[in-house]
Amino acid sequence: MIRILSKLVSFIMHPLFIISYVLFFLMQANPYIFGYSGPKSQGLILISIVTISFMFPMISILLMKALGLIQTLEMKDKKERIGPLIVTGLFYMWLYVNVRNNTNIPDALSFFILGSTISVFMALMINSFTKISLHTIAMGGLTAGIMFIIFNWTYGTVDIPFPWFNFQLRISDRLVAMIVVILAGAVGSSRLYLKAHREDEIYGGYLVGVLSQIIAFRIFF
């Protein structure tokens, strides 16, 4: 049962989902910082960012698997992670170049995308020496990014819509921060339980993720 939960947590908090999660958080916590004027524009932004940050990298990785360039999607060997990291980093860089001067995209998201790009290329360099955890890099970045966003761009609450039930839940953004910290711990514990990484690779991942967002915030502002 614990193994199943660990795999579920690892899947839900997969590194490629993180930019999309931050985008959703911003749209619910402070939609007024976006430049769109209606649901159609909002949908276009959502589709474009999710496509470049998640779909394109995932399709590329699946093609690598189909062509035999990587053996498994888990990429247990350091060498297998080189290609996916390069491809993901290039897509993230492309995304950042497109959003940096886009008036429809707030600085709160642009700096996070820059931090994510930095973290991918840092992971690529560190991967030559150790199999650092990509999951905890992502969670460290998510934790730092959410903290920056909450202290600079939100108003204390987040509205979570449930359109099927015609209902909207309003929660504190501080509660969101606490949930993110708990999830970050759960992801690290899951990767350790699954024996996917050693402790130093887990803690190193958190450090790289946090530092990447701090660097991005300082560069951007």
Backbone bond lengths (Angstrom), bond angles and torsions (degrees), N, CA, C in turn:
res aa  C-N    CA-C-N  psi(-1)  N-CA   C-N-CA  omega(-1)  CA-C   N-CA-C  phi
1 M - - - 1.463 - - 1.534 111.32 -
2 I 1.341 116.30 -44.72 1.460 120.28 179.58 1.526 110.13 -64.17
3 R 1.320 116.26 -36.57 1.467 120.14 179.21 1.531 110.79 -64.74
4 I 1.318 115.96 -40.79 1.465 120.48 178.72 1.529 110.12 -63.90
5 L 1.342 116.16 -44.71 1.460 120.63 178.93 1.524 111.13 -62.83
6 S 1.334 115.97 -39.31 1.465 120.19 179.55 1.524 110.81 -63.56
7 K 1.331 116.50 -41.77 1.467 119.89 178.22 1.521 110.97 -67.89
8 L 1.338 116.30 -36.55 1.463 120.33 179.32 1.532 110.97 -65.58
9 V 1.335 115.81 -44.86 1.475 120.23 178.24 1.531 110.02 -62.55
10 S 1.333 116.77 -42.11 1.464 120.70 179.80 1.525 111.15 -63.01
11 F 1.339 116.07 -35.61 1.469 119.62 -179.87 1.525 111.16 -73.89
12 I 1.337 116.48 -48.26 1.465 120.27 -176.84 1.528 111.01 -61.12
13 M 1.330 116.54 -38.36 1.459 120.87 -179.25 1.528 111.47 -101.06
14 H 1.328 116.09 35.48 1.463 120.33 177.26 1.529 109.53 -59.92
15 P 1.322 118.60 140.52 1.468 121.15 -177.43 1.525 114.87 -52.45
16 L 1.320 117.88 -33.95 1.457 119.87 -177.42 1.535 112.93 -71.51
17 F 1.330 117.76 -15.12 1.468 120.55 179.17 1.530 112.97 -84.63
18 I 1.326 117.79 -16.73 1.466 121.10 -164.64 1.528 113.53 -63.66
19 I 1.324 118.66 -43.73 1.468 120.12 179.26 1.526 110.20 -61.61
20 S 1.320 116.92 -39.47 1.471 120.66 178.48 1.526 110.65 -64.13
21 Y 1.329 117.38 -38.36 1.469 120.59 178.20 1.529 110.70 -63.82
22 V 1.318 116.86 -42.36 1.471 120.39 179.96 1.525 110.33 -66.38
23 L 1.321 116.84 -39.75 1.466 120.86 176.73 1.529 110.38 -59.66
24 F 1.329 117.25 -46.78 1.466 121.20 179.22 1.526 110.45 -62.16
25 F 1.335 116.81 -42.44 1.463 120.60 179.38 1.524 111.18 -59.61
26 L 1.327 116.69 -45.84 1.460 120.37 -179.30 1.518 111.81 -64.99
27 M 1.324 116.36 -39.13 1.463 119.42 -179.94 1.523 112.35 -65.15
28 Q 1.335 116.82 -27.63 1.461 120.35 179.52 1.529 111.77 -91.94
29 A 1.338 116.43 -33.49 1.464 119.63 -175.76 1.529 112.25 -81.05
30 N 1.340 116.79 -37.28 1.460 119.75 -178.90 1.526 109.92 -155.18
31 P 1.326 117.48 75.90 1.476 120.40 -177.89 1.518 113.30 -66.31
32 Y 1.353 117.90 -15.58 1.458 121.25 -175.44 1.527 113.04 -74.83
33 I 1.334 117.30 -13.40 1.463 118.17 178.70 1.527 111.91 -81.99
34 F 1.337 116.94 -8.99 1.464 120.44 175.23 1.526 108.96 -84.47
35 G 1.333 116.49 155.11 1.449 120.38 -177.92 1.509 114.69 -94.06
36 Y 1.347 117.22 2.13 1.472 118.21 -177.67 1.528 111.02 -74.76
37 S 1.337 114.67 156.87 1.463 120.65 -174.48 1.523 114.10 -111.46
38 G 1.314 117.76 1.66 1.454 119.31 -179.33 1.514 111.40 -173.57
39 P 1.339 117.20 176.97 1.467 121.16 -177.73 1.528 113.71 -62.37
40 K 1.350 117.16 -30.34 1.465 119.30 178.97 1.526 110.82 -65.44
41 S 1.328 116.61 -47.00 1.471 120.95 178.34 1.527 110.61 -64.02
42 Q 1.343 116.16 -39.85 1.459 120.37 177.96 1.524 110.64 -61.10
43 G 1.328 116.13 -42.60 1.462 120.49 179.25 1.516 112.47 -63.69
44 L 1.331 116.99 -38.63 1.465 120.83 179.41 1.524 110.81 -65.13
45 I 1.336 116.43 -41.50 1.466 120.34 177.68 1.523 110.14 -63.61
46 L 1.322 115.94 -45.51 1.467 120.93 -179.46 1.519 110.94 -60.17
47 I 1.334 116.69 -47.17 1.460 121.05 -178.19 1.524 111.12 -64.81
48 S 1.329 117.47 -44.11 1.462 120.06 -176.58 1.520 112.01 -65.55
49 I 1.334 117.46 -43.46 1.463 120.33 -178.10 1.525 111.32 -70.61
50 V 1.323 117.10 -42.86 1.471 119.94 178.84 1.529 110.38 -64.93
51 T 1.324 116.79 -37.88 1.467 120.46 -179.91 1.525 111.57 -63.28
52 I 1.332 116.07 -47.97 1.476 119.25 -176.52 1.524 111.96 -74.48
53 S 1.338 117.58 -37.61 1.468 119.95 -174.97 1.525 113.31 -84.85
54 F 1.327 116.94 -22.94 1.469 118.99 -177.16 1.529 113.34 -122.59
55 M 1.334 116.60 -56.73 1.466 119.26 -171.21 1.524 112.94 -64.86
56 F 1.334 117.72 -48.00 1.462 120.29 -178.70 1.534 112.25 -62.64
57 P 1.356 119.11 -48.12 1.462 118.26 176.56 1.533 112.87 -60.96
58 M 1.347 117.12 -40.37 1.460 119.94 -179.11 1.524 111.23 -65.80
59 I 1.335 117.22 -42.57 1.464 120.55 177.43 1.523 110.41 -61.36
60 S 1.322 116.34 -41.28 1.470 120.60 179.29 1.526 111.28 -62.91
61 I 1.329 116.38 -41.95 1.465 120.48 179.56 1.533 110.70 -67.12
62 L 1.327 116.79 -39.52 1.471 120.31 177.52 1.531 110.53 -64.38
63 L 1.327 117.39 -37.55 1.468 120.52 176.44 1.525 110.79 -65.21
64 M 1.333 116.88 -39.94 1.472 120.28 176.24 1.524 110.99 -60.28
65 K 1.333 115.43 -39.96 1.462 120.06 178.15 1.524 110.06 -65.63
66 A 1.334 117.41 -43.43 1.466 121.34 -179.09 1.528 111.78 -65.10
67 L 1.331 116.39 -33.42 1.464 120.93 -179.02 1.531 112.63 -86.20
68 G 1.324 117.07 -2.72 1.457 120.81 178.50 1.510 114.43 81.87
69 L 1.335 117.44 12.44 1.457 120.28 178.88 1.520 111.84 -74.26
70 I 1.322 116.15 -26.16 1.466 121.59 171.50 1.522 107.52 -129.89
71 Q 1.311 116.91 147.93 1.458 120.82 -175.60 1.527 112.60 -82.37
72 T 1.329 116.08 -42.29 1.462 120.74 -179.24 1.524 109.31 -137.02
73 L 1.328 116.00 159.85 1.461 120.14 177.77 1.524 111.88 -71.30
74 E 1.339 116.50 -17.73 1.460 120.28 177.87 1.524 111.77 -76.57
75 M 1.339 116.44 -19.75 1.476 122.12 176.83 1.527 110.85 49.86
76 K 1.323 116.03 63.72 1.458 120.99 -174.95 1.523 112.79 -71.85
77 D 1.324 116.94 -21.62 1.466 120.85 179.47 1.526 110.18 -97.34
78 K 1.314 116.97 143.74 1.469 121.27 -178.31 1.524 111.85 -59.50
79 K 1.322 116.88 -39.86 1.456 120.50 -176.92 1.527 111.61 -64.54
80 E 1.327 117.07 -32.42 1.455 120.30 -179.44 1.527 112.39 -67.28
81 R 1.315 116.67 -22.71 1.459 119.99 -175.22 1.530 112.95 -84.72
82 I 1.326 117.86 -11.46 1.463 121.20 -175.53 1.532 111.08 -62.61
83 G 1.334 116.88 -53.13 1.464 121.30 -179.10 1.523 112.69 -59.33
84 P 1.344 118.83 -52.88 1.467 120.01 178.51 1.530 113.65 -58.70
85 L 1.336 117.18 -37.18 1.471 119.27 178.91 1.527 111.63 -67.40
86 I 1.326 116.90 -40.66 1.464 120.13 178.57 1.525 110.34 -63.62
87 V 1.329 116.03 -47.26 1.467 120.42 -179.04 1.528 111.02 -61.96
88 T 1.331 116.17 -46.40 1.468 120.11 179.84 1.526 110.94 -62.59
89 G 1.326 116.45 -43.30 1.456 120.45 178.57 1.522 112.40 -60.23
90 L 1.327 117.46 -40.16 1.464 121.21 179.34 1.525 111.37 -67.13
91 F 1.324 116.77 -40.83 1.465 119.73 177.79 1.529 110.89 -65.99
92 Y 1.332 116.41 -40.70 1.471 119.53 177.77 1.521 110.78 -64.13
93 M 1.336 116.59 -39.72 1.460 120.42 178.36 1.526 110.25 -63.75
94 W 1.321 115.94 -42.70 1.460 121.11 177.72 1.529 109.99 -60.89
95 L 1.321 116.10 -43.49 1.456 120.49 179.20 1.528 110.56 -62.03
96 Y 1.324 116.89 -44.57 1.473 119.94 -179.06 1.527 111.41 -62.93
97 V 1.335 117.20 -42.58 1.463 120.55 178.97 1.530 110.32 -60.03
98 N 1.321 116.67 -36.50 1.466 120.98 -178.47 1.523 113.45 -75.62
99 V 1.333 117.30 -30.58 1.472 118.99 -176.23 1.523 112.80 -95.75
100 R 1.330 117.51 -18.03 1.467 120.67 -172.25 1.521 112.33 -55.54
101 N 1.314 117.42 -44.93 1.462 120.93 -177.15 1.524 112.52 -111.76
102 N 1.322 115.83 19.78 1.461 121.28 178.36 1.531 108.70 -87.22
103 T 1.307 116.69 117.29 1.470 120.29 -176.46 1.531 112.91 -67.96
104 N 1.329 116.76 -15.51 1.465 119.87 178.03 1.525 112.52 -81.15
105 I 1.336 116.13 -15.22 1.463 121.48 -176.74 1.523 108.98 -106.39
106 P 1.331 118.73 124.50 1.476 120.84 -178.26 1.525 112.40 -74.18
107 D 1.330 114.89 155.84 1.466 120.48 177.06 1.527 111.40 -59.33
108 A 1.329 116.65 -28.92 1.464 120.82 -179.11 1.516 111.66 -60.19
109 L 1.329 117.00 -34.35 1.467 120.55 178.22 1.522 110.95 -87.21
110 S 1.330 116.58 -38.34 1.465 120.38 -177.82 1.527 111.84 -60.17
111 F 1.346 116.94 -44.05 1.466 118.35 -178.87 1.527 110.69 -66.73
112 F 1.349 116.43 -34.93 1.467 118.92 179.60 1.529 110.84 -66.39
113 I 1.334 116.56 -39.68 1.464 120.10 177.52 1.524 110.00 -64.17
114 L 1.338 117.27 -39.73 1.466 120.40 175.61 1.526 110.40 -60.81
115 G 1.328 117.17 -44.54 1.460 120.79 178.26 1.517 112.29 -61.77
116 S 1.324 116.60 -39.35 1.464 120.88 178.27 1.524 110.50 -65.11
117 T 1.331 116.30 -39.09 1.466 120.51 178.14 1.521 110.69 -64.24
118 I 1.323 116.20 -44.88 1.470 120.85 177.97 1.526 110.23 -59.74
119 S 1.322 117.11 -43.13 1.466 120.65 -176.95 1.527 111.84 -65.10
120 V 1.335 117.38 -35.49 1.465 120.28 179.19 1.522 110.64 -65.61
121 F 1.323 116.52 -44.63 1.465 118.88 -178.87 1.534 111.64 -73.13
122 M 1.335 117.53 -30.13 1.463 119.83 173.03 1.530 109.78 -65.97
123 A 1.337 115.76 -40.90 1.470 120.04 177.74 1.521 110.65 -62.45
124 L 1.341 116.77 -38.33 1.466 120.99 179.10 1.525 111.17 -62.64
125 M 1.324 117.22 -41.74 1.459 120.55 179.19 1.528 111.16 -69.01
126 I 1.329 116.59 -45.29 1.461 120.92 -177.83 1.527 110.85 -67.66
127 N 1.340 116.39 -28.13 1.463 121.45 -178.66 1.532 112.33 -59.99
128 S 1.318 116.95 -21.54 1.467 120.41 177.95 1.523 111.47 -68.57
129 F 1.334 116.44 -21.66 1.459 120.68 -175.66 1.531 112.96 -110.33
130 T 1.314 116.47 -34.60 1.462 119.63 -178.08 1.523 109.97 -153.26
131 K 1.311 116.90 154.50 1.465 121.59 -178.83 1.530 109.43 -85.56
132 I 1.332 115.10 71.72 1.457 120.45 -177.90 1.523 110.37 -62.18
133 S 1.324 117.16 147.51 1.460 121.52 -176.78 1.524 111.47 -75.00
134 L 1.315 116.51 117.64 1.460 121.24 177.39 1.525 110.41 -71.58
135 H 1.335 116.55 -31.18 1.464 120.16 178.39 1.528 111.48 -63.74
136 T 1.333 116.61 -44.62 1.466 117.87 -177.94 1.531 111.62 -78.04
137 I 1.332 117.84 -24.29 1.462 119.09 170.47 1.526 108.78 -60.92
138 A 1.324 115.34 -46.59 1.468 120.05 179.92 1.520 111.78 -63.48
139 M 1.328 117.16 -41.10 1.461 120.19 -177.98 1.527 111.64 -72.83
140 G 1.330 116.78 -35.88 1.458 119.39 174.81 1.520 110.50 -63.09
141 G 1.337 116.09 -42.31 1.455 120.75 177.18 1.513 112.14 -65.06
142 L 1.331 117.01 -41.34 1.460 120.89 179.00 1.523 110.87 -63.21
143 T 1.313 116.90 -43.56 1.467 120.96 179.95 1.527 111.18 -61.78
144 A 1.340 116.40 -49.48 1.467 119.92 179.99 1.525 110.80 -64.78
145 G 1.341 116.79 -42.83 1.457 120.67 -178.78 1.518 112.68 -62.61
146 I 1.329 116.44 -43.89 1.467 120.48 179.48 1.529 110.38 -64.07
147 M 1.323 116.79 -38.26 1.467 119.93 178.54 1.525 110.64 -63.00
148 F 1.330 117.39 -46.14 1.462 120.97 177.38 1.524 111.03 -59.53
149 I 1.324 115.93 -44.21 1.469 120.60 -177.62 1.525 110.69 -65.39
150 I 1.316 117.44 -44.30 1.462 120.88 -178.31 1.531 111.57 -63.19
151 F 1.310 116.98 -39.88 1.464 119.68 -177.28 1.528 113.29 -81.28
152 N 1.322 117.69 -8.80 1.463 119.41 -176.61 1.531 115.28 -124.63
153 W 1.346 118.05 -23.07 1.465 117.48 -170.66 1.528 115.47 -133.55
154 T 1.300 119.91 -1.51 1.461 119.33 -178.71 1.526 110.51 -110.65
155 Y 1.329 115.43 170.38 1.455 121.25 -174.19 1.530 113.39 -118.48
156 G 1.326 116.97 19.40 1.461 120.24 174.27 1.510 115.54 103.45
157 T 1.349 117.26 -17.61 1.459 119.47 -179.43 1.520 110.85 -136.03
158 V 1.326 115.10 159.16 1.462 122.74 176.37 1.515 107.92 -131.49
159 D 1.321 117.49 130.08 1.463 122.04 178.15 1.515 109.69 -97.74
160 I 1.331 116.38 120.68 1.460 121.80 179.45 1.523 108.70 -106.94
161 P 1.332 118.00 111.83 1.468 120.36 -176.23 1.525 113.11 -81.20
162 F 1.312 115.87 145.40 1.464 123.84 171.67 1.528 106.57 -125.67
163 P 1.348 117.28 79.78 1.462 121.01 -171.81 1.525 114.54 -61.27
164 W 1.332 116.76 -29.17 1.458 119.08 -178.71 1.533 111.40 -68.83
165 F 1.324 116.36 -26.13 1.463 120.74 -178.60 1.529 112.05 -107.06
166 N 1.359 116.04 5.30 1.465 121.14 -177.83 1.521 110.69 52.00
167 F 1.345 114.37 49.83 1.465 121.10 -172.75 1.519 109.44 -141.02
168 Q 1.306 116.96 146.74 1.465 122.48 178.42 1.517 110.05 -134.09
169 L 1.328 115.77 125.32 1.464 121.69 -179.05 1.521 109.67 -98.11
170 R 1.322 117.40 129.09 1.461 122.10 178.14 1.521 109.57 -108.00
171 I 1.344 116.37 122.65 1.459 120.84 -179.48 1.526 109.37 -128.99
172 S 1.311 116.29 163.41 1.455 122.07 178.87 1.527 110.46 -72.31
173 D 1.335 117.13 141.11 1.456 119.10 176.94 1.527 111.05 -69.36
174 R 1.332 117.02 -23.69 1.476 120.13 174.25 1.517 110.88 -66.28
175 L 1.326 115.88 -34.62 1.461 119.94 175.84 1.521 110.21 -65.59
176 V 1.327 116.24 -38.88 1.466 120.32 176.16 1.522 110.08 -60.14
177 A 1.330 116.43 -42.94 1.464 120.35 179.09 1.526 111.01 -61.09
178 M 1.330 116.27 -42.27 1.471 120.25 178.59 1.524 110.86 -63.58
179 I 1.338 116.49 -41.50 1.465 120.70 179.32 1.522 110.59 -62.71
180 V 1.330 116.54 -40.71 1.464 120.78 179.62 1.528 110.66 -63.55
181 V 1.332 117.16 -42.40 1.463 120.76 178.38 1.535 110.65 -62.48
182 I 1.331 115.93 -43.17 1.476 120.06 178.72 1.524 110.36 -63.21
183 L 1.350 116.27 -42.85 1.465 120.09 178.60 1.522 111.46 -63.32
184 A 1.329 116.15 -38.05 1.464 120.00 178.18 1.528 110.53 -60.77
185 G 1.334 115.55 -43.26 1.462 119.70 176.75 1.510 112.11 -65.40
186 A 1.344 116.31 -39.35 1.463 120.88 -179.48 1.526 111.01 -65.53
187 V 1.329 116.66 -38.62 1.465 119.89 179.02 1.520 110.61 -65.16
188 G 1.329 117.51 -45.90 1.456 120.53 178.26 1.516 112.10 -60.57
189 S 1.337 116.03 -42.98 1.475 120.59 178.73 1.525 110.75 -63.98
190 S 1.337 115.74 -38.85 1.469 120.01 -179.82 1.518 111.36 -64.86
191 R 1.332 116.30 -42.66 1.466 119.36 -179.87 1.527 111.46 -66.18
192 L 1.340 116.28 -35.28 1.461 119.89 175.74 1.518 110.88 -68.51
193 Y 1.329 116.94 -44.16 1.469 120.82 -179.04 1.531 111.21 -61.98
194 L 1.336 115.98 -38.46 1.466 120.39 179.70 1.526 112.30 -78.17
195 K 1.350 115.52 -1.60 1.470 121.64 -179.63 1.533 111.45 59.02
196 A 1.339 115.19 32.37 1.463 119.75 178.08 1.524 111.21 -80.39
197 H 1.351 116.77 -23.00 1.454 121.19 -177.55 1.519 110.82 -149.40
198 R 1.345 114.58 161.25 1.454 120.85 171.07 1.535 108.67 -86.26
199 E 1.327 115.58 168.79 1.465 119.93 -177.95 1.529 112.18 -61.45
200 D 1.330 117.55 -41.63 1.463 119.67 -179.21 1.523 111.39 -64.29
201 E 1.332 117.96 -32.08 1.463 121.41 178.56 1.528 110.81 -71.93
202 I 1.332 115.92 -32.94 1.470 120.89 177.55 1.524 109.97 -69.34
203 Y 1.341 116.72 -52.61 1.460 120.82 -177.68 1.530 111.43 -66.25
204 G 1.328 116.02 -36.76 1.461 120.17 176.63 1.522 111.44 -62.27
205 G 1.331 116.24 -36.38 1.460 120.86 177.55 1.515 111.87 -63.34
206 Y 1.328 116.42 -46.43 1.475 119.56 176.92 1.523 110.62 -56.53
207 L 1.339 115.89 -45.40 1.458 120.91 -177.06 1.530 111.49 -62.10
208 V 1.328 116.72 -45.32 1.465 120.93 179.89 1.526 110.73 -62.99
209 G 1.335 116.64 -42.79 1.461 120.46 -179.80 1.513 112.56 -62.37
210 V 1.330 116.51 -45.81 1.468 120.73 179.91 1.524 110.58 -65.58
211 L 1.326 117.65 -47.25 1.465 121.56 -178.68 1.527 111.45 -61.66
212 S 1.326 116.88 -38.15 1.468 120.39 -179.43 1.521 111.35 -61.36
213 Q 1.338 116.57 -42.09 1.466 119.56 179.46 1.528 111.57 -71.60
214 I 1.325 116.95 -36.11 1.473 119.80 176.58 1.522 109.99 -63.29
215 I 1.332 116.91 -45.04 1.474 121.54 178.71 1.526 110.33 -61.13
216 A 1.342 116.07 -45.09 1.466 120.47 -179.24 1.520 111.11 -62.93
217 F 1.319 117.01 -41.26 1.465 120.83 -179.85 1.520 110.64 -64.21
218 R 1.333 115.65 -41.36 1.468 119.76 -179.57 1.533 110.85 -68.87
219 I 1.339 117.14 -38.41 1.465 120.43 178.51 1.521 110.41 -67.06
220 F 1.313 115.67 -43.87 1.453 121.45 -173.34 1.525 112.13 -71.29
221 F 1.327 115.81 -35.07 1.456 119.39 -175.64 1.530 111.94 -117.05
